[in-house]
């Protein structure tokens, strides 16, 4: 018997997220969506959406980071879902599964610069 799924995220990330609102296109096996991110860190991002995919679902992401000439394209997995309670936006936390070395470095640079700006 498995424990019931909680829609509230457990704090498991290794690094602090940096606020970043950018357009994010993502797709699942049977649908395509265009939404916005709320924040990002080296391991994933949060997508604000009224129709989040279920935890564990694979998604293909495409987004353009500030200062980057090309969009980042990455496979991800829905790690958790927020139902919009407790003042949190409704949406889903997506964990990056496959990143090219170039995409990883671009994301890391943007996250570091955002943290300096937020500090």
C-alpha positions as CSV (number, residue, x, y, z in Angstrom):
1,X,0.0,0.0,0.0
2,X,1.4,3.4,-0.9
3,X,1.0,6.6,1.0
4,X,-1.5,9.1,-0.3
5,X,-0.1,11.7,-2.6
6,X,0.2,15.2,-1.2
7,X,-0.1,18.0,-3.7
8,X,2.1,20.2,-1.5
9,X,5.8,20.2,-2.3
10,X,8.3,18.7,0.1
11,X,11.5,20.7,0.2
12,X,14.0,18.3,-1.5
13,X,15.9,20.6,-3.8
14,X,19.6,21.0,-3.2
15,X,19.9,24.6,-4.2
16,X,17.8,27.7,-3.7
17,X,15.5,28.8,-6.6
18,X,15.9,32.2,-8.2
19,X,12.8,34.1,-9.4
20,X,12.5,34.1,-13.2
21,X,9.4,34.7,-15.2
22,X,10.0,33.6,-18.8
23,X,7.7,31.8,-21.4
24,X,8.0,28.1,-21.3
25,X,6.7,25.7,-24.0
26,X,6.3,22.2,-22.8
27,X,4.7,19.0,-24.1
28,X,3.7,15.7,-22.7
29,X,3.0,12.5,-24.8
30,X,-0.4,13.8,-25.9
31,X,-0.5,17.6,-25.4
32,X,1.4,20.9,-26.0
33,X,1.3,23.9,-23.6
34,X,2.7,27.5,-23.5
35,X,3.0,28.9,-19.9
36,X,5.4,30.9,-17.8
37,X,8.0,29.9,-15.3
38,X,8.0,31.4,-11.8
39,X,11.5,30.3,-10.7
40,X,14.5,28.2,-11.7
41,X,17.6,26.6,-10.1
42,X,20.3,24.3,-11.4
43,X,18.1,21.2,-11.2
44,X,14.7,22.4,-12.5
45,X,12.1,25.0,-12.7
46,X,8.5,25.8,-11.6
47,X,5.9,26.2,-14.3
48,X,2.8,28.2,-13.4
49,X,-0.3,26.5,-14.9
50,X,-3.9,25.8,-14.0
51,X,-3.6,22.3,-15.5
52,X,-0.3,20.8,-14.2
53,X,0.7,17.3,-15.3
54,X,0.7,14.5,-12.7
55,X,4.0,13.9,-10.7
56,X,6.2,11.4,-12.6
57,X,5.0,12.5,-16.1
58,X,7.8,13.1,-18.6
59,X,7.8,16.6,-20.3
60,X,9.8,18.2,-23.0
61,X,10.7,21.8,-22.2
62,X,11.8,24.7,-24.4
63,X,12.6,28.1,-22.9
64,X,14.9,31.1,-23.7
65,X,17.0,32.4,-20.8
66,X,17.9,36.1,-20.5
67,X,20.9,36.8,-22.6
68,X,20.9,33.5,-24.4
69,X,20.6,33.5,-28.2
70,X,19.2,30.0,-28.5
71,X,16.4,28.4,-26.5
72,X,17.2,25.7,-24.0
73,X,15.6,22.3,-24.9
74,X,15.5,19.7,-22.2
75,X,13.7,16.6,-21.0
76,X,12.2,16.8,-17.6
77,X,10.0,15.0,-15.1
78,X,7.2,16.5,-13.0
79,X,8.5,16.2,-9.5
80,X,5.6,17.9,-7.6
81,X,2.4,19.8,-8.1
82,X,1.1,22.9,-6.2
83,X,-2.7,23.2,-6.0
84,X,-2.4,27.0,-5.3
85,X,-3.1,26.9,-1.6
86,X,-1.1,28.6,1.1
87,X,-0.3,31.6,-1.1
88,X,1.7,29.5,-3.6
89,X,0.9,29.7,-7.3
90,X,-0.8,26.7,-9.0
91,X,1.6,24.7,-11.1
92,X,4.3,22.1,-11.2
93,X,7.9,21.7,-10.3
94,X,9.8,20.1,-13.1
95,X,13.2,18.4,-12.5
96,X,15.6,18.5,-15.4
97,X,16.5,14.9,-16.6
98,X,18.8,15.5,-19.5
99,X,20.8,18.6,-20.1
100,X,23.6,19.2,-22.6
101,X,26.8,20.6,-21.1
102,X,26.1,23.9,-22.8
103,X,22.5,24.1,-21.5
104,X,23.7,23.3,-18.0
105,X,26.3,26.0,-18.0
106,X,23.9,28.6,-19.4
107,X,21.3,27.7,-16.7
108,X,23.9,27.8,-14.0
109,X,25.2,31.3,-15.2
110,X,21.7,32.7,-15.2
111,X,20.8,31.3,-11.8
112,X,24.0,32.6,-10.3
113,X,23.4,36.1,-11.7
114,X,19.8,36.1,-10.5
115,X,20.9,35.1,-7.0
116,X,23.3,38.1,-6.9
117,X,20.5,40.4,-8.1
118,X,18.1,38.9,-5.4
119,X,20.7,39.2,-2.6
